[in-house]
């Protein structure tokens, strides 16, 4: 539970950062001895999904309120990252930190 709280706190800190960060293409990170290509943009997450998931994703993104897009995009990015839930969250967090230049490592 502490790990989840720490992850949630780190994601919230990233959300509070001022200014937009440009991400071009999936971000590569290493975690647990494996390399992951993590999609962080709407376009990249959509491209990584299977056809059925993509349809649901498109419907949810198009109906999302502005203040929910980030959380929604994270939820869908987790769908395409292999591994257990806690490790997938760490991989996503590392990718976001790399993309924003936060430089803080997870787990």
N, C-alpha and C positions, 0 to 999 in steps of 0.2 A: 504494500500500500504506500509506503514511503517513496518507492521508486516512481509510482504513478503521480504522486503529489509533486515530486521534484520535476518530472517531465511536464506536468501541467503548468507549473510555475515558470519553467523555461520557455514554454510555448507562449504563455501570457506576456513574458518579458519581450519576446520577439514581436508580439502584436503591438506592444506599446512603443516600440522604436519609431522615432520620427523619420519620415521620408520613405519613399518607395525604393525598392531594390530591384534592379534588372536581373532577370534570370534568363539565360538563353539555353534552352535544352535542359534535359535531366542533369542533375548534379551527382557526381560520382563520390561515394564515400566508402570507407572501409570500416567494418564492424565485425567483431568476432572472427577475424581471419578471412572474411569474405568481402568481396567488392560488390557494391550495389549502385545501380543507376536509378536515381530517385526523381520522379517527375514532380515538379513544384508549381507548374503553371496549369491553368485550365486546359490549354491546348495539349500539353504533354500528358497530363493525367488522363484526359479523354482518349488520346492515342494509345495509351497503355492498357486501356480496358477492353474486355471482350465486347462483342456486339450487343449482347443483352444488357450488360452492365452499362454500356455507353448510352443506351436509350434512357435508362433510369437516371443516369448522371445528367444527361442533357435536360431532362425534365426538372430535376431538382435544382440545377444551377440556374436555369431560366426563371424559376419561381422564387429564388432565394432573395431575401432582404440583404441590402449591402453589408450590414453588420454581421451576417452569418456566412458570408462567402468563404472566409479563411478557414473557419471550422469545418465547413462542408468540404472544401477542397482537401483538407488534411484527412478527413474520414475516408474519402475516395482514394487518396494516395496510399493510405494504409492497405487498401484492398489489393494493390498490385505489388506490394513489398512482401517477399516471402519471409516465413519465420513465425515465431509465436508473437502474440500481441505486444508484450513489453519490449521485445527486441525490435519489432517493426517500428514502434514509437521512438525508440532510441535512434534507429537508422534515419527516420524522418527528421527528428530533431537535429541530428548531426548535419543532414543535408541543408536544412534551413539555416543553421548557424553558419555553415560554410558559405551559403549563398549571400547571407547578410554581412558576413565578415565578423560575426560575433566572436568566433574563436574559442568558444567554450565547448569542451567535449562532454559527451554523455557516457554513462554507465561503463 
